[in-house]
């Protein structure tokens, strides 16, 4: 891991610890920087805002590429659903403690939830553009993308609210399965 990546991870870990302990709004950038052992300016070299510490999502292009890799003969909804499922399956299972802390922070804070939906829209725009460039009509591309990203977000939020340990991957798979042509199997529909 590079020195810069190490600093970024120290900042993220310190921020999450402080956000959970004293609340997102009560935590300042100066407190996060001090806890990570860096300057206030170093924080801003890695994150534009303290919200970005929680909402950083490097997977937008991965999702768009996975959607485009699906069979063009499939309806757009199924292409997006399968693409997101494939992208998610290709990623390592996130560290439960850190990811759950992030999801719980987002779910419990209106401003973070609004920013999370904005991030979802940014991801959606990449997917929609990719589909449109591939010949999918604009409305179909937007509806398919919105439905699948909403399922993904609801899966994340459901997982974040659950007590006790549980894997995220199966919950995401089940959320996306509700949009499959036949829906999830009856034993999965809960």
C-alpha positions as a Markdown table, in Angstrom:
| # | Residue | x | y | z |
|---|---|---|---|---|
| 1 | Unk | 0.0 | 0.0 | 0.0 |
| 2 | Unk | 1.4 | 3.4 | -0.9 |
| 3 | Unk | 2.0 | 6.1 | 1.7 |
| 4 | Unk | -0.9 | 8.1 | 0.3 |
| 5 | Unk | -3.3 | 5.1 | 0.4 |
| 6 | Unk | -2.2 | 4.4 | 4.0 |
| 7 | Unk | -2.9 | 8.0 | 5.0 |
| 8 | Unk | -6.3 | 7.8 | 3.3 |
| 9 | Unk | -7.2 | 4.6 | 5.2 |
| 10 | Unk | -6.0 | 6.1 | 8.5 |
| 11 | Unk | -8.2 | 9.1 | 7.9 |
| 12 | Unk | -11.2 | 6.9 | 7.0 |
| 13 | Unk | -10.7 | 4.7 | 10.1 |
| 14 | Unk | -10.3 | 7.7 | 12.4 |
| 15 | Unk | -13.4 | 9.4 | 10.9 |
| 16 | Unk | -15.6 | 6.4 | 11.2 |
| 17 | Unk | -14.6 | 5.8 | 14.8 |
| 18 | Unk | -15.3 | 9.4 | 15.7 |
| 19 | Unk | -18.6 | 9.6 | 13.7 |
| 20 | Unk | -19.8 | 6.5 | 15.5 |
| 21 | Unk | -18.6 | 7.6 | 19.0 |
| 22 | Unk | -19.8 | 11.2 | 18.9 |
| 23 | Unk | -22.0 | 11.6 | 15.9 |
| 24 | Unk | -21.4 | 12.8 | 12.4 |
| 25 | Unk | -22.4 | 16.4 | 12.9 |
| 26 | Unk | -20.5 | 16.7 | 16.2 |
| 27 | Unk | -17.3 | 15.6 | 14.6 |
| 28 | Unk | -15.0 | 18.1 | 12.9 |
| 29 | Unk | -12.4 | 17.7 | 10.2 |
| 30 | Unk | -9.8 | 18.9 | 12.7 |
| 31 | Unk | -10.7 | 16.1 | 15.1 |
| 32 | Unk | -10.5 | 13.5 | 12.3 |
| 33 | Unk | -7.1 | 14.8 | 11.1 |
| 34 | Unk | -5.7 | 14.9 | 14.7 |
| 35 | Unk | -6.9 | 11.4 | 15.4 |
| 36 | Unk | -5.2 | 10.2 | 12.2 |
| 37 | Unk | -2.0 | 12.1 | 13.0 |
| 38 | Unk | -2.1 | 14.4 | 10.0 |
| 39 | Unk | -2.8 | 18.0 | 9.4 |
| 40 | Unk | -6.2 | 19.6 | 8.5 |
| 41 | Unk | -4.9 | 20.2 | 4.9 |
| 42 | Unk | -3.8 | 16.6 | 4.5 |
| 43 | Unk | -7.5 | 15.6 | 5.2 |
| 44 | Unk | -8.6 | 17.8 | 2.3 |
| 45 | Unk | -5.9 | 16.3 | 0.0 |
| 46 | Unk | -7.7 | 13.0 | 0.4 |
| 47 | Unk | -11.4 | 14.0 | 0.8 |
| 48 | Unk | -13.2 | 17.1 | -0.4 |
| 49 | Unk | -15.7 | 17.0 | 2.5 |
| 50 | Unk | -16.2 | 14.9 | 5.6 |
| 51 | Unk | -19.2 | 13.4 | 3.9 |
| 52 | Unk | -16.9 | 11.9 | 1.3 |
| 53 | Unk | -15.1 | 9.8 | 4.0 |
| 54 | Unk | -18.4 | 7.9 | 4.4 |
| 55 | Unk | -19.7 | 8.0 | 0.8 |
| 56 | Unk | -16.5 | 7.3 | -1.2 |
| 57 | Unk | -17.5 | 4.8 | -3.9 |
| 58 | Unk | -14.9 | 3.7 | -6.4 |
| 59 | Unk | -17.1 | 1.1 | -8.2 |
| 60 | Unk | -19.1 | 3.2 | -10.7 |
| 61 | Unk | -17.1 | 2.2 | -13.7 |
| 62 | Unk | -16.9 | -1.4 | -12.6 |
| 63 | Unk | -20.7 | -1.5 | -12.6 |
| 64 | Unk | -21.1 | 0.2 | -16.0 |
| 65 | Unk | -18.6 | -2.2 | -17.5 |
| 66 | Unk | -20.3 | -5.2 | -16.0 |
| 67 | Unk | -23.7 | -4.0 | -17.4 |
| 68 | Unk | -22.2 | -3.6 | -20.9 |
| 69 | Unk | -20.7 | -7.1 | -20.7 |
| 70 | Unk | -24.2 | -8.7 | -20.5 |
| 71 | Unk | -25.9 | -10.2 | -23.5 |
| 72 | Unk | -27.3 | -7.3 | -25.7 |
| 73 | Unk | -30.3 | -9.5 | -26.5 |
| 74 | Unk | -31.5 | -9.3 | -23.0 |
| 75 | Unk | -34.0 | -6.5 | -21.9 |
| 76 | Unk | -32.3 | -3.5 | -20.3 |
| 77 | Unk | -33.7 | -4.3 | -16.9 |
| 78 | Unk | -32.2 | -7.8 | -17.0 |
| 79 | Unk | -28.8 | -6.5 | -18.4 |
| 80 | Unk | -28.5 | -4.0 | -15.5 |
| 81 | Unk | -29.7 | -6.5 | -12.9 |
| 82 | Unk | -27.2 | -9.1 | -14.0 |
| 83 | Unk | -24.5 | -6.5 | -14.5 |
| 84 | Unk | -24.8 | -5.2 | -10.9 |
| 85 | Unk | -25.0 | -8.8 | -9.6 |
| 86 | Unk | -21.8 | -9.7 | -11.6 |
| 87 | Unk | -20.0 | -6.6 | -10.4 |
| 88 | Unk | -20.9 | -7.2 | -6.8 |
| 89 | Unk | -19.9 | -10.9 | -7.0 |
| 90 | Unk | -16.5 | -9.9 | -8.4 |
| 91 | Unk | -15.7 | -7.6 | -5.5 |
| 92 | Unk | -14.4 | -9.0 | -2.2 |
| 93 | Unk | -16.9 | -9.2 | 0.6 |
| 94 | Unk | -16.5 | -5.8 | 2.4 |
| 95 | Unk | -15.1 | -5.7 | 5.8 |
| 96 | Unk | -18.3 | -6.0 | 7.8 |
| 97 | Unk | -17.6 | -3.8 | 10.7 |
| 98 | Unk | -16.4 | -0.8 | 8.7 |
| 99 | Unk | -19.0 | -1.1 | 5.9 |
| 100 | Unk | -21.8 | -1.6 | 8.4 |
| 101 | Unk | -20.7 | 1.5 | 10.3 |
| 102 | Unk | -20.8 | 3.5 | 7.1 |
| 103 | Unk | -24.2 | 2.1 | 6.1 |
| 104 | Unk | -25.6 | 2.8 | 9.6 |
| 105 | Unk | -24.3 | 6.4 | 9.5 |
| 106 | Unk | -25.9 | 7.0 | 6.1 |
| 107 | Unk | -29.2 | 5.4 | 7.1 |
| 108 | Unk | -29.4 | 7.5 | 10.3 |
| 109 | Unk | -28.5 | 10.9 | 8.8 |
| 110 | Unk | -30.7 | 12.8 | 6.4 |
| 111 | Unk | -27.8 | 14.7 | 4.8 |
| 112 | Unk | -25.7 | 11.6 | 4.2 |
| 113 | Unk | -28.8 | 9.7 | 2.9 |
| 114 | Unk | -29.4 | 12.5 | 0.4 |
| 115 | Unk | -25.7 | 12.4 | -0.7 |
| 116 | Unk | -25.9 | 8.6 | -1.0 |
| 117 | Unk | -28.8 | 9.0 | -3.4 |
| 118 | Unk | -26.8 | 11.6 | -5.3 |
| 119 | Unk | -23.9 | 9.2 | -5.6 |
| 120 | Unk | -26.4 | 6.6 | -6.8 |
| 121 | Unk | -27.6 | 9.0 | -9.5 |
| 122 | Unk | -23.9 | 9.5 | -10.6 |
| 123 | Unk | -23.5 | 5.7 | -10.9 |
| 124 | Unk | -26.9 | 5.6 | -12.7 |
| 125 | Unk | -25.8 | 8.2 | -15.2 |
| 126 | Unk | -22.8 | 6.2 | -16.2 |
| 127 | Unk | -24.9 | 3.0 | -16.6 |
| 128 | Unk | -27.6 | 4.9 | -18.6 |
| 129 | Unk | -25.1 | 6.5 | -20.9 |
| 130 | Unk | -23.4 | 3.1 | -21.5 |
| 131 | Unk | -26.8 | 1.5 | -22.3 |
| 132 | Unk | -27.9 | 4.4 | -24.6 |
| 133 | Unk | -24.5 | 4.2 | -26.4 |
| 134 | Unk | -25.3 | 0.5 | -26.9 |
| 135 | Unk | -28.7 | 1.3 | -28.5 |
| 136 | Unk | -31.1 | 1.1 | -25.6 |
| 137 | Unk | -33.9 | 3.8 | -25.7 |
| 138 | Unk | -33.3 | 6.5 | -23.1 |
| 139 | Unk | -36.5 | 5.9 | -21.0 |
| 140 | Unk | -35.9 | 2.1 | -20.9 |
| 141 | Unk | -32.3 | 2.7 | -19.9 |
| 142 | Unk | -33.3 | 5.1 | -17.1 |
| 143 | Unk | -36.1 | 2.9 | -15.6 |
| 144 | Unk | -34.0 | -0.2 | -15.7 |
| 145 | Unk | -31.0 | 1.5 | -14.1 |
| 146 | Unk | -33.1 | 3.3 | -11.4 |
| 147 | Unk | -34.9 | 0.1 | -10.4 |
| 148 | Unk | -31.7 | -1.9 | -10.1 |
| 149 | Unk | -29.8 | 0.7 | -8.2 |
| 150 | Unk | -32.7 | 1.2 | -5.8 |
| 151 | Unk | -32.8 | -2.5 | -5.2 |
| 152 | Unk | -29.0 | -2.4 | -4.5 |
| 153 | Unk | -29.5 | 0.6 | -2.1 |
| 154 | Unk | -32.4 | -1.1 | -0.2 |
| 155 | Unk | -30.3 | -4.3 | 0.1 |
| 156 | Unk | -27.4 | -2.3 | 1.7 |
| 157 | Unk | -29.7 | -0.4 | 4.0 |
| 158 | Unk | -31.5 | -3.6 | 5.1 |
| 159 | Unk | -28.2 | -5.3 | 5.8 |
| 160 | Unk | -26.9 | -2.2 | 7.7 |
| 161 | Unk | -30.0 | -2.3 | 10.0 |
| 162 | Unk | -29.8 | -6.0 | 10.8 |
| 163 | Unk | -28.5 | -6.9 | 14.3 |
| 164 | Unk | -25.7 | -9.4 | 14.6 |
| 165 | Unk | -23.3 | -10.6 | 11.9 |
| 166 | Unk | -24.5 | -11.5 | 8.4 |
| 167 | Unk | -23.1 | -11.5 | 5.0 |
| 168 | Unk | -23.9 | -8.6 | 2.6 |
| 169 | Unk | -23.6 | -10.5 | -0.6 |
| 170 | Unk | -26.6 | -12.8 | -0.2 |
| 171 | Unk | -28.8 | -9.8 | 0.8 |
| 172 | Unk | -27.7 | -7.9 | -2.4 |
| 173 | Unk | -28.4 | -11.0 | -4.5 |
| 174 | Unk | -31.9 | -11.4 | -3.0 |
| 175 | Unk | -32.6 | -7.7 | -3.5 |
| 176 | Unk | -31.7 | -7.9 | -7.2 |
| 177 | Unk | -33.6 | -11.2 | -7.5 |
| 178 | Unk | -36.9 | -9.4 | -6.9 |
| 179 | Unk | -36.4 | -7.7 | -10.2 |
| 180 | Unk | -35.6 | -11.0 | -12.1 |
| 181 | Unk | -38.2 | -12.1 | -14.6 |
| 182 | Unk | -39.5 | -14.8 | -12.3 |
| 183 | Unk | -38.7 | -13.0 | -9.0 |
| 184 | Unk | -36.8 | -14.6 | -6.2 |
| 185 | Unk | -37.5 | -18.3 | -5.2 |
| 186 | Unk | -40.3 | -18.5 | -2.6 |
| 187 | Unk | -37.9 | -19.5 | 0.2 |
| 188 | Unk | -35.8 | -16.4 | -0.6 |
| 189 | Unk | -38.7 | -14.0 | -0.7 |
| 190 | Unk | -38.7 | -12.4 | 2.7 |
